[in-house]
Amino acid sequence: MRVHAFSTDDALSDHDATGLVAALRSGQVSVPEVVEAAIARTERVDAQLGAVAHAAYDRARAEAQHPRGGWFAGVPTFVKDNCDVAGMPTQHGTDAFTAAPATADGDFARMYLATGLIPLGKTQLSEFGFSGAADHVRLGPVRSPWSTDHYAGASSAGSAALVAAGAVPIAHANDGGGSIRIPAAVNGLVGLKPTRGRLAQDTMMRDMPVRIVSDGVLTRSVRDTAAFYREAEKVWRNPLLAPVGDVTRPSRARLRIGVVTSGIGRACSPEVRELTLRTAALLEDLGHQVDEIDNPVPASFPDHFVRFWSMLALVIVRRGRKDFGPSWDAGRLDNLTLGLARHAARNLHKQPFSIAVLRASARIAARHRASYDITLTPTLATETPLVGHLRPDQDYDEVMDRLMDWVAFTPLQNATGEPAVSLPLATTAAGLPQGMMLGAGAGREARLLGLAYELEEAVGWPRIQGSGQAA
């Protein structure tokens, strides 16, 4: 069953964020009307989706009366619940402690909200973002609005579900192993993981030995994603990276594209491989040079990535009381978090080597970029799992094996720091979105956006409003 709240009878209508900005500036709608419509839509769909972690509707209504400036002034949004927003708790998707309201915006939220966006609250994630599915032992899963029998995908699932269902046109996401791109892929959205250091980040993300996490947004159109990066770098810009700039149209450049359908250590399903090759044929028809190639990454890469990933869990388990206060109770963590921590503890002597391997992956990527401007892969190796498949109270080894089968492509760019975008270019036989991922060299977001515009213009994106049920 599809669930959405799209309607032509309220202030949001079918607008993406850019269209909503135009409607607001023309006086067609007012900010209070838009915010009220977004709240009503969220309340209409969330009982079926489980996407909202914390509602701040009264705050949003108050801000709508006197919205801050910025290009997105008055556009409603949500922030993922691992990013501090003043006055809202940051619960990190866990029952292991009780969060007090944050006293100040984190560095990312400060930049994000300075663009004019109005937060309606926080969105649900997997515990500390560790799982590829936001499934909570007590609260249950975040479900895809395209099919409530399926996961909404990865730790940014709550944000993705609300954007895909039409509750808001844009929402915050972040990506430490694919959590911008994975939920974009399974919800028919545009999800760009930027180059490492492209946007302002909170201290927790900046202090990692390998900065695998990047913040960004989930949207329903390429122009919204491009507008966000244009506006964000007006607020905060990394001087070490060339600006993304104002990308508004397809690029005319014909590119060398390497197509990879073998995941890192795991194969993709026959259907996903076929859908990827169809996307490759589309790119070739558009005049790009397309070659099918072997995956340039060693098969051992996932072992090193999981070892580093698990170390993050171990740090949380051992520092929990210090970092999260006296309410901390490690016994309330889920099996996946505890299993990752045990894995890290058993392999601490191997951690320096794994960190070195992840850092060295940038050199592999640089060699690959000498031959190819863009790499096309499926975003995910298999079709979207049914709810329950990745439940975090199952045996750790079984859940990890299932995660690795599904998430076999996205972690590479977290290690290399390169940008990659998932686009809703394919649909499975079951009628579900299956994203395709385009990766580029560091600092090449503009190239990805130009190609994304071209593909959007060529085929368009599927619309959840096309069939199914309005909530």
C-alpha positions in Angstrom: 0.0 0.0 0.0 1.2 3.5 -0.9 0.7 6.3 1.6 1.0 9.9 0.7 -0.5 13.3 1.6 -0.2 15.1 -1.7 -3.1 17.4 -2.4 -3.8 20.3 -4.7 -6.2 21.7 -2.1 -3.7 23.1 0.5 -0.8 25.6 0.4 1.9 22.9 -0.3 0.1 21.6 -3.4 2.5 19.4 -5.4 5.3 21.9 -5.1 8.9 20.9 -4.6 10.9 23.3 -2.5 11.8 25.6 -5.4 8.2 25.8 -6.5 7.1 26.6 -3.0 9.7 29.4 -2.8 8.1 30.9 -6.0 4.6 30.5 -4.6 5.6 32.2 -1.3 7.4 35.1 -3.1 4.5 35.7 -5.4 2.0 35.9 -2.5 0.1 32.9 -3.8 0.5 31.3 -0.3 1.7 32.6 3.1 4.3 31.0 5.4 1.8 30.2 8.1 -0.4 28.5 5.6 2.5 26.5 4.3 3.6 25.4 7.7 0.1 24.5 8.8 -0.3 22.4 5.7 3.0 20.6 6.4 2.0 19.8 9.9 -1.4 18.5 8.8 0.2 16.3 6.2 2.7 15.0 8.6 0.1 14.1 11.1 -1.9 12.4 8.4 0.8 10.0 7.3 3.0 9.5 10.3 0.9 6.9 12.1 1.5 4.6 9.1 5.2 5.6 8.5 6.7 6.0 12.0 9.0 8.8 10.7 8.7 11.5 13.3 11.0 11.3 16.4 10.1 14.6 17.9 7.4 17.1 16.9 8.0 20.8 17.4 4.8 22.1 15.7 4.1 25.0 18.0 7.7 26.2 17.6 7.2 26.0 13.8 3.9 27.9 14.0 5.6 30.6 16.0 8.5 30.9 13.6 6.1 31.1 10.7 4.8 34.4 12.0 8.3 35.9 11.8 10.4 33.7 9.5 14.1 34.3 9.3 15.6 35.3 6.0 17.2 33.1 3.4 16.4 31.9 0.0 14.2 29.0 1.5 12.5 31.4 3.9 9.3 29.7 5.1 9.9 26.3 3.6 9.1 23.6 6.1 11.6 20.8 6.8 12.7 18.2 9.4 16.1 17.6 10.9 17.4 14.1 11.5 17.5 13.2 15.2 21.3 12.9 15.4 21.9 16.6 14.9 21.4 19.2 17.6 18.7 21.8 17.2 18.2 24.3 20.0 15.2 23.4 22.2 14.8 19.9 20.8 16.2 16.7 22.3 18.8 14.7 20.3 17.9 11.1 21.0 20.0 9.3 18.3 17.3 6.7 17.8 18.0 4.9 21.1 16.4 4.1 24.4 19.8 3.9 26.2 19.4 7.4 27.7 17.0 10.3 28.0 18.0 13.4 26.1 17.4 16.9 27.4 16.6 19.7 24.9 19.8 21.0 23.2 20.9 24.3 24.5 22.1 25.5 21.0 22.1 24.6 17.4 24.9 22.3 16.3 27.2 23.6 13.5 25.2 21.8 10.8 21.8 23.0 12.0 23.1 26.5 12.3 24.1 26.5 8.6 21.0 24.5 7.5 18.4 26.7 9.2 20.2 29.9 8.1 19.0 29.2 4.6 15.5 30.0 5.8 14.1 26.5 6.4 11.6 26.1 9.2 12.0 22.9 11.2 8.9 21.0 12.2 10.8 18.6 14.4 13.2 15.6 14.3 13.1 12.4 12.2 13.6 8.8 13.3 16.8 6.9 12.6 18.3 3.6 13.4 20.1 3.4 16.8 23.1 5.8 16.4 22.7 5.4 12.7 24.4 2.0 12.6 21.8 0.0 10.7 20.8 0.2 7.0 17.1 0.2 8.2 15.6 2.4 10.8 13.9 -0.3 12.9 13.5 0.4 16.6 12.9 -2.5 19.1 10.2 -0.5 21.0 8.8 1.9 18.3 9.0 -0.4 15.3 10.3 0.4 11.8 10.1 3.5 9.6 8.1 2.3 6.6 8.4 3.4 3.0 5.4 5.4 1.7 5.8 3.5 -1.6 4.9 0.3 0.3 4.4 0.1 4.0 5.4 -3.5 4.0 9.0 -2.4 3.1 11.7 -0.4 4.9 12.2 3.3 4.1 15.9 2.6 4.2 18.9 3.4 6.3 19.3 5.8 9.2 17.8 8.8 7.3 14.6 6.8 6.7 12.4 9.2 8.7 13.4 12.2 6.6 13.1 10.2 3.4 9.6 8.9 4.2 8.3 12.4 4.9 9.7 13.9 1.8 8.5 11.0 -0.4 5.0 11.1 1.2 4.7 14.9 0.4 4.7 16.1 4.0 7.7 18.4 3.4 9.6 19.0 0.2 13.1 18.8 1.7 14.7 17.3 4.8 18.0 16.8 6.4 19.9 13.5 6.1 23.4 12.3 6.8 25.5 9.5 5.4 28.2 7.4 7.1 27.7 4.3 5.0 25.0 5.3 2.5 22.3 6.9 4.6 21.5 9.8 2.2 21.7 7.6 -0.9 20.0 4.5 0.5 16.7 6.1 1.6 16.8 8.2 -1.7 17.0 4.9 -3.6 14.1 3.1 -2.0 11.8 6.2 -1.8 12.2 7.6 -5.3 14.2 10.7 -4.2 17.3 12.6 -5.1 20.1 12.0 -2.5 23.5 13.6 -2.9 26.3 12.7 -0.5 28.7 15.6 -0.9 32.5 15.7 -0.9 34.0 15.3 2.6 34.1 18.8 4.2 31.7 20.4 1.8 29.2 21.4 4.5 29.5 22.5 8.1 29.4 19.5 10.5 28.9 18.9 14.2 31.9 18.1 16.4 31.1 14.4 16.7 31.3 13.9 13.0 34.4 16.0 12.6 36.4 14.2 15.2 36.3 10.7 13.6 39.7 9.2 12.7 38.3 8.8 9.1 35.6 11.4 8.5 33.1 9.0 6.9 30.0 11.0 7.6 28.6 13.7 5.4 25.5 15.8 5.9 23.1 16.7 3.1 19.4 16.7 2.1 16.8 14.5 0.5 14.5 16.1 -2.1 12.1 15.2 -4.9 13.9 17.2 -7.7 17.4 17.9 -8.9 16.8 21.6 -8.8 16.0 21.5 -5.1 19.2 19.6 -4.3 21.2 22.1 -6.4 19.5 25.1 -4.8 20.3 23.8 -1.3 24.1 23.5 -2.1 24.1 26.9 -3.7 22.4 28.5 -0.7 24.4 26.5 1.9 27.7 27.7 0.6 26.5 31.3 0.9 26.3 30.6 4.6 29.3 28.4 5.1 32.0 27.4 2.6 35.1 25.2 2.8 37.9 27.3 1.2 39.7 24.1 0.3 37.0 23.1 -2.2 35.9 24.9 -5.3 32.3 26.1 -4.9 29.4 24.0 -6.3 27.9 27.3 -7.6 24.5 27.7 -9.2 23.8 24.6 -11.3 20.5 25.1 -13.0 20.6 23.0 -16.2 21.9 19.9 -17.8 25.6 19.8 -18.6 26.7 19.7 -22.3 29.8 17.7 -21.4 29.9 14.1 -22.7 31.5 12.0 -20.0 33.5 8.8 -19.7 31.4 6.5 -17.5 32.5 3.2 -16.0 29.6 0.8 -15.1 30.1 -1.5 -12.1 27.5 -4.1 -11.3 29.5 -6.2 -8.9 29.3 -5.0 -5.3 32.4 -4.9 -3.0 32.6 -8.6 -2.0 28.9 -9.2 -2.8 26.9 -9.7 -6.0 23.8 -7.7 -6.9 20.6 -9.5 -7.8 19.8 -10.3 -11.4 17.0 -7.8 -11.5 19.1 -5.0 -10.1 21.9 -5.8 -12.6 19.5 -5.6 -15.4 18.1 -2.3 -14.2 21.6 -0.9 -14.0 22.5 -2.0 -17.5 19.3 -0.3 -18.7 20.5 2.9 -17.1 23.9 2.5 -18.7 22.2 2.1 -22.1 20.3 5.3 -21.5 23.5 7.2 -20.8 25.0 5.7 -24.0 22.0 6.9 -25.9 22.5 10.4 -24.5 26.0 10.4 -26.1 28.2 9.4 -23.1 31.1 6.9 -23.5 30.0 3.9 -21.4 32.1 0.9 -20.4 31.2 -2.0 -18.2 34.2 -2.6 -15.8 35.2 -4.7 -12.8 35.0 -3.1 -9.4 38.4 -1.5 -8.8 38.0 -1.9 -5.0 39.6 -5.0 -3.2 37.1 -7.6 -1.9 38.6 -7.1 1.6 37.3 -3.5 1.8 34.0 -4.4 3.6 35.9 -6.1 6.4 37.9 -3.0 7.0 34.9 -0.7 6.8 32.9 -2.8 9.3 35.8 -2.9 11.6 36.0 0.9 11.7 32.2 1.2 11.8 32.2 -1.2 14.8 34.8 0.9 16.6 32.3 3.8 16.6 29.8 1.6 18.4 32.5 0.6 21.0 33.3 4.2 21.7 29.6 4.9 22.3 29.2 1.9 24.6 32.3 2.7 26.7 31.8 6.5 26.8 28.0 6.5 27.1 27.6 7.8 30.6 30.2 10.5 30.0 28.8 11.6 26.7 25.0 11.2 27.4 24.7 11.7 31.1 23.6 9.7 34.2 20.5 8.2 32.5 22.7 6.1 30.3 22.0 2.4 30.4 24.0 0.3 27.9 21.6 -2.6 28.6 19.0 -0.8 26.6 21.1 -0.8 23.4 19.9 -3.1 20.6 21.7 -6.2 19.5 23.3 -4.6 16.5 25.0 -1.9 18.4 26.2 -4.3 21.1 27.3 -6.8 18.5 29.3 -4.1 16.7 31.0 -3.1 19.9 31.9 -6.7 20.6 33.3 -7.1 17.1 35.5 -4.0 17.7 36.7 -5.1 21.0 37.8 -8.5 19.5 39.7 -6.7 16.7 41.3 -3.7 18.3 44.7 -4.8 17.3 43.6 -4.7 13.6 42.0 -1.2 13.8 45.1 0.8 12.8 45.5 -1.2 9.7 41.8 -0.9 8.8 42.0 2.9 9.3 45.1 3.0 7.0 43.2 0.9 4.3 40.2 3.3 4.4 42.4 6.3 4.1 44.3 4.7 1.2 41.0 4.1 -0.7 41.3 7.7 -1.9 44.4 6.7 -3.9 42.4 3.9 -5.6 39.7 6.3 -6.4 42.2 8.8 -7.9 43.6 6.1 -10.2 40.1 5.2 -11.3 39.2 8.8 -12.0 42.1 9.0 -14.5 40.1 6.8 -16.8 36.5 7.6 -15.9 34.7 10.9 -15.0 31.7 9.1 -13.5 31.0 5.6 -12.1 27.5 4.2 -12.4 26.4 1.5 -9.9 23.1 0.5 -8.4 22.7 2.3 -5.1 21.8 -1.0 -3.5 22.6 -4.6 -4.5 19.1 -6.0 -4.0 15.5 -5.0 -3.9 14.2 -3.2 -0.8 13.8 -5.7 2.2 10.5 -6.4 3.8 10.0 -4.9 7.3 11.4 -7.4 9.8 14.3 -8.6 7.7 16.8 -6.3 9.5 15.1 -6.2 12.9 17.8 -5.1 15.4 16.8 -7.6 18.1 17.9 -10.5 15.9 21.2 -12.3 16.0 24.0 -9.9 15.3 25.8 -12.1 12.7 22.6 -12.7 10.8 21.7 -9.1 10.6 25.2 -8.0 9.6 25.2 -10.6 6.8 21.9 -9.4 5.5 23.1 -5.8 5.7 26.2 -6.6 3.7 24.1 -8.3 1.0 22.0 -5.2 0.6 24.5 -2.3 1.2 27.4 -3.5 -1.1 28.0 -0.3 -3.0 27.5 2.9 -0.9 30.3 2.7 1.8 33.1 3.3 -0.7 32.5 7.0 -1.1 32.3 7.4 2.7 35.9 6.2 2.9 37.2 8.1 -0.2 35.4 11.3 0.6 34.1 11.6 -3.0 30.6 12.7 -3.8 27.9 10.4 -5.1 24.2 10.8 -5.9 21.4 8.3 -6.0 18.7 9.1 -8.6 15.3 7.4 -9.0 16.1 6.0 -12.4 14.7 2.5 -12.1 11.6 0.7 -10.9 11.4 -3.0 -9.9 8.9 -5.5 -11.2 7.1 -5.0 -7.9 6.7 -1.3 -8.6 9.2 0.0 -6.1 11.8 2.6 -6.7 15.4 1.2 -7.2 17.9 4.0 -7.2 21.0 4.2 -9.4 24.1 5.8 -8.1 26.5 8.1 -9.9 29.9 8.8 -8.3 32.5 11.4 -9.3 35.8 12.8 -8.2 36.3 14.9 -5.0 34.8 18.4 -5.5 32.8 17.4 -8.5 29.2 17.9 -7.2 28.5 20.3 -10.1 29.3 17.6 -12.6 27.0 15.2 -10.8 24.2 17.7 -10.7 24.6 18.6 -14.4 24.3 14.9 -15.3 21.4 14.4 -12.9 19.5 17.3 -14.6 20.1 15.6 -18.0 18.7 12.3 -16.8 15.8 13.9 -15.1 14.9 15.8 -18.3 15.3 12.6 -20.3 13.1 10.2 -18.3 11.5 12.1 -15.4 11.1 10.6 -11.9 8.2 8.2 -10.9 5.5 9.9 -8.8 4.0 8.3 -5.8 0.8 10.1 -6.6 0.4 8.0 -9.7 -1.5 5.3 -7.9 -2.1 4.0 -4.4 -3.8 5.5 -1.4 -3.7 9.1 -0.1 -3.5 8.9 3.7 
